[in-house]
Amino acid sequence: MNRSKSVTLYNVLFPIWMILLFPQMWLIVLPGNFLIDSLVLLASMAFLKMSEKKLFYKKHIFAVFSFGILSDIAGSALLFLLCFVLELGHMGDELYLTLPAILLSAAMIFVLNYYITFKKVDRKTRLTLSIIFSVVTAPYTFLIPTSWLY
């Protein structure tokens, strides 16, 4: 059986192979995401003029962070499928591959936060917070072209 296509390292998505090859990247990725989620939650609470910010933060930050990571993994999995398994192109080089992954992650961030994280918060605040998180914390790093790595 003769294969005319060869699989090379640059066909694999940047976040996944970086984390697999360099497990210490988790030491940057996880605290970085936690910091971003914290800043967005604190800024959102200030924008919405919420009371009891400290209690609200403590009650919701772990769920926001966890669902953000889960959503990023789902987007990465879609990107991995499109770029590596189906070999449709390179991450970040073709928007038709990257945008669906970002949109999937953003949609998951919205749904998980709206229906789970903020389910006991009043409807208007829950909607606003969920939209803010889905727009601000979507994985825009997927737009970094893998062609920059080789």
Solvent accessible surface area in square Angstrom, and as a share of the most:
residue,aa,sasa,rsa
1,M,231,1.03
2,N,147,0.75
3,R,162,0.59
4,S,117,0.75
5,K,132,0.56
6,S,87,0.56
7,V,66,0.38
8,T,55,0.32
9,L,99,0.49
10,Y,80,0.30
11,N,22,0.11
12,V,21,0.12
13,L,0,0.00
14,F,50,0.21
15,P,29,0.18
16,I,47,0.24
17,W,35,0.12
18,M,34,0.15
19,I,25,0.13
20,L,131,0.65
21,L,96,0.48
22,F,83,0.35
23,P,85,0.53
24,Q,105,0.47
25,M,42,0.19
26,W,94,0.33
27,L,137,0.68
28,I,117,0.59
29,V,44,0.25
30,L,63,0.32
31,P,75,0.47
32,G,28,0.27
33,N,39,0.20
34,F,78,0.32
35,L,105,0.52
36,I,86,0.44
37,D,9,0.04
38,S,10,0.06
39,L,103,0.51
40,V,17,0.10
41,L,0,0.00
42,L,80,0.40
43,A,62,0.48
44,S,4,0.03
45,M,0,0.00
46,A,59,0.46
47,F,145,0.60
48,L,51,0.25
49,K,176,0.75
50,M,31,0.14
51,S,90,0.58
52,E,123,0.55
53,K,82,0.35
54,K,147,0.62
55,L,110,0.55
56,F,24,0.10
57,Y,47,0.18
58,K,131,0.55
59,K,130,0.55
60,H,11,0.05
61,I,14,0.07
62,F,150,0.62
63,A,29,0.22
64,V,3,0.02
65,F,32,0.13
66,S,36,0.23
67,F,36,0.15
68,G,12,0.11
69,I,27,0.14
70,L,88,0.44
71,S,0,0.00
72,D,31,0.16
73,I,94,0.48
74,A,25,0.19
75,G,0,0.00
76,S,11,0.07
77,A,56,0.43
78,L,47,0.23
79,L,0,0.00
80,F,61,0.26
81,L,77,0.38
82,L,28,0.14
83,C,1,0.01
84,F,56,0.23
85,V,86,0.50
86,L,93,0.46
87,E,58,0.26
88,L,86,0.43
89,G,15,0.14
90,H,45,0.20
91,M,2,0.01
92,G,11,0.10
93,D,57,0.29
94,E,45,0.20
95,L,100,0.50
96,Y,138,0.52
97,L,3,0.02
98,T,0,0.00
99,L,77,0.38
100,P,53,0.33
101,A,0,0.00
102,I,9,0.05
103,L,119,0.59
104,L,65,0.32
105,S,0,0.00
106,A,18,0.14
107,A,53,0.41
108,M,50,0.22
109,I,3,0.01
110,F,52,0.22
111,V,71,0.41
112,L,31,0.15
113,N,1,0.00
114,Y,21,0.08
115,Y,131,0.50
116,I,86,0.43
117,T,13,0.08
118,F,0,0.00
119,K,114,0.48
120,K,163,0.69
121,V,24,0.14
122,D,91,0.47
123,R,162,0.59
124,K,161,0.68
125,T,22,0.13
126,R,43,0.16
127,L,62,0.31
128,T,35,0.21
129,L,0,0.00
130,S,0,0.00
131,I,82,0.41
132,I,41,0.21
133,F,1,0.01
134,S,12,0.07
135,V,88,0.51
136,V,78,0.45
137,T,22,0.13
138,A,8,0.06
139,P,12,0.08
140,Y,106,0.40
141,T,82,0.48
142,F,5,0.02
143,L,66,0.33
144,I,63,0.32
145,P,21,0.13
146,T,1,0.01
147,S,40,0.26
148,W,185,0.65
149,L,77,0.38
150,Y,140,0.53
